[in-house]
Amino acid sequence: MTTTNPNADAETAMQYLIWALEALEKAGSQEAVHHTRIALEALRKSSASIRSED
């Protein structure tokens, strides 16, 4: 039997946001960088609460 990761979707989304953050920083879009960081932090907090429930 395989174990499912309840955070898999959040972890995938965080990886995409990290890649987006890197690209946005290179492009110099500070407002977009700011919003991406906010989204990344929100996902980290929500996935931490899922981990603490396990």
N, C-alpha and C positions, 0 to 999 in steps of 0.2 A: 504494500500500500504506500502511496506517495503522500507526503505531507504538503499541504498547501500553505502558502505564505499569505496571510491576510493583508500584508503590506505591499504585495507585489505591484499593484497598480500605482500606489503612492511612490514606490521606489522608482518605477519606470518614469512617472511624471517628473520626479526630482531629477533624474538623469537628463531628460529632455530640457528641463529648465536650466540645468548647469551648462549644457551645450549652448543654449540660447544666450545665457549670461555671457559666456566667453565671446560669442559672436557680437553681441551688443556692445561689450566693452571695446572690442576691436573697432567697431563702427563709430564709437564715441557718442552713443545715444544715452546720455545720463538719466533722462527721465524713464526710459524703457528699462535700464539697468536697475533703477530704484524699484520699479514695480515688479520686476522679475525676482529681486531679492525678497520682497514682501511675500510673494507667492511661494517661494522656496521655503521661507521660514514658517509659513502657515502649514505647508505640507509636512515639514519636519515635526512640528508640534502635534499635528493630528496623528502622524504615524507613531510618535512616541507614546501617545495615549493608547493606541491599539496594542503596542508592545507591552505596556504595563498591565493590560487586562489579561494577557496570556498567563 
